[in-house]
Amino acid sequence: MKQEKVVYRFFQYVGEPLTARKELAFEEQLYAQLLLDELCFNWNKSHLEDKINHAIETNNYNDFKKYSKAYKQYVWED
């Protein structure tokens, strides 16, 4: 019995480019958004901590007051 062979020939496509769009599931979109939100939250919090520590080291009361006021939003509890 002879085996079948498949031969592919590739030609350059000269028309308009095709775009394919696949919608993500709601759970995947939600997971991605929550992950990005948490990463941004943690980065902003650590950035403010660094600014506060620098203000303490340089004895800059105005910067300390400004950054600590912004930092309160990150440590707010009920």
Secondary structure by P-SEA (a helix, b strand, c coil): cbbbbbbbbbbbbcccbbbbbbbccaaaaaaaaaaaaaaaaaaaaaaaaaaaaaaaaaccaaaaaaaaaaaccccccc
